[in-house]
Amino acid sequence: MSALDAGALLDQPLLQPSEVVELEGLLAQTLRTGGSVVLCQAEAVTLLEAVASGVAGPGNRVLNVVTGPYGALFGGWLRRTGAEVFDLVAGHHGLSEGSFRKSLAGMDTVALTQAEAATGADLELAGLLRVAGELGVLTVVDAVAAIGAEPIAVDDWGIDVAVIGGQKALAGPAGVSAAAISERAWRRIENNPAAPRSSTLSVLDWADGWLRTDRSRIPGTPSVLETRALLAALRRVHAEGLDAVERRHRRARAATLAAVGALGLRPWAAEGRRAAICTSVALPEAGPGLAGVLQPGVLEPGALLAPGDGPLAGELFRVNHYGRAAELGMLLAGIDRLAEALGVPGEREAARQAAGTAWEETA
Ligand SMILES: *Cc1c(COP(=O)(O)O)cnc(C)c1O
């Protein structure tokens, strides 16, 4: 590591309360809420666990919509609280409002994941939240993968808890996460005798140590680098414009889908259910294309071209077009590699053209 890198990472000035106040404001703007935002000094999965532990307990009946591995994890944390948890599996076709409404009967809480990074699948979130609102059900949304790639309108959609992280479309760090929490959700958590206190999993600690104070002292020992990096990421997002960043992700989705089609592949998620953060592509049927995609070095976890996680590895691969990768030049480089791997170099130009046109034509 060069001296310059060490200088940027070490001996940072103390984190100032004013930086946290600015961060709170930018997070609220990003979540489109005038309500409160909590910060968590850990990655988003920890905050999701904290939320599950805070909103649920014995006596609660929770509908847990499972669109992929994150939803399944959330169900486990809910069950640990003693709540009655009902899983509703929504695959690559999403979930209809009718079946959602039926499943919500008798529930007091619903948990949904928007944009599963593992599957590239989206829900028709605003419509589903409207149904939950009509029934008075408390709503918890894992928006870690959606935030920055597609609008999450906490206030307009009546989301009670929305959890986000910086590491996906916001192109920021993974070490600090945040959640919008409504007044109703605060009452639920405060009245829950099982809600954690004096714990990493306590959102009430942040309320007592920061939200209900004059904000002159940051509680605990903040992760200076991570918190400052999240602030830098959000400043960059809002300098470009949140709408513009979301548009870049829509364009990346359209360009990827166009290229995938031109290369003779098909998307895994159903039409209208495809997330703006990544495109999951059904693996080609057995043949030279399949062998080419699966040869070592083509798909790499976390890279632009990534394998499916766990059991999904045999079904799909992913084009992760989020954050800085939501950019035409990077996508074209990925398309080149894919055409090469599939053994169809002749289709490369057509795929690049299709991607470029889709990018230009997407509003
Ligand atoms: C990435 C992601 C998370 C957060 O997982 P980390 O392990 O903190 O990166 C949570 N939910 C969804 C839907 C995600 O895509």
The ligand as an ORCA input file, in Angstrom:
! r2SCAN-3c Opt
* xyz 0 1
  C     -27.174     -6.651     -0.710
  C     -28.453     -6.837     -0.046
  C     -28.558     -6.771      1.343
  C     -27.416     -6.468      2.238
  O     -26.537     -7.503      2.333
  P     -25.071     -7.215      2.827
  O     -24.599     -8.581      3.159
  O     -25.131     -6.262      3.956
  O     -24.371     -6.634      1.627
  C     -29.804     -6.934      1.908
  N     -30.892     -7.148      1.154
  C     -30.837     -7.209     -0.184
  C     -32.079     -7.420     -0.965
  C     -29.620     -7.059     -0.835
  O     -29.571     -7.130     -2.158
*
